[in-house]
Amino acid sequence: MQKKESKNGTIRGRQSDGSPNPIDLHVGRQLKKARQLCGLSQTKLAERLNLTFQVIQKYENGQVRIGASRLWELARLLNVNVDYFFNGFIPSDTLNRSESLDKTGLILTKQDIEFIKNYKSITDQKIINSLSCLVKKLSA
């Protein structure tokens, strides 16, 4: 069975060279970030969607495209807006392909994620304000 090529040279969402579409890669990275910030493993998220963790892996690395209804459900489960998945994406027609993939937003380390999760667990507004001021001063 021969794969159909569209007018823009992609094959079912892939680039003409067979690599994943940059948008799918970006959406997958955003999914991973949101999942980690919620403290969910791939397995736990997959269970909530009645999928296998391998499907979540493939979503996160751009191997499999995420359909609109699934993206909507992911946004609901991860408590983000659907547009979150596209935030920071730079279209490849603006920059060359390698630049658009490298400049898609923040890259969070495990330490960053741990810090954010701990910060989000603080309920005292005075402590939140003080911590925010402290971080601003330290980064200056």
C-alpha positions, 0 to 999 in steps of 0.5 A, a space after each residue: 500500500 503506497 502512502 499518499 503525499 499531500 500538496 505540502 510534501 508531507 506523508 500523513 503528518 510526517 515530513 517528506 523525509 519521513 521525520 515527525 512533523 515539528 508541530 507534533 514534536 512540540 505538542 509531545 514535549 508540551 504534553 510531557 511537561 504538563 504530565 510531569 508537572 502534574 506528577 503523573 507517570 506515563 502509566 498513570 496518564 495512560 490508565 486515565 485515558 484507557 491507553 497503554 503507556 507506550 501510546 503516551 510515549 509515542 505521543 510525547 516523542 512525536 511518533 504518533 499524532 494526537 487527535 483533536 478529541 484526545 488533545 481536548 481530553 489530555 488538556 482536561 486531565 492535565 488542567 491546562 488549556 488546549 492552546 498550552 500544547 502549542 505555546 512557544 511553537 515557532 513555525 518552520 517557515 519563520 526559521 530553519 527547521 533546526 532552529 524552530 525545534 531548538 527554540 520551542 520554549 523552556 526546557 525543564 530539568 527534573 529539579 525545575 519540575 520538583 521546584 515548581 511542584 513544591 512551589 504549587 503546594 504552598 498555600 500561604 499567599 505571604 510565603 508565595 509573595 516572599 518566595 517570588 521576591 526572593 527568586 527575583 532578587 537572586 536572579 538579578 
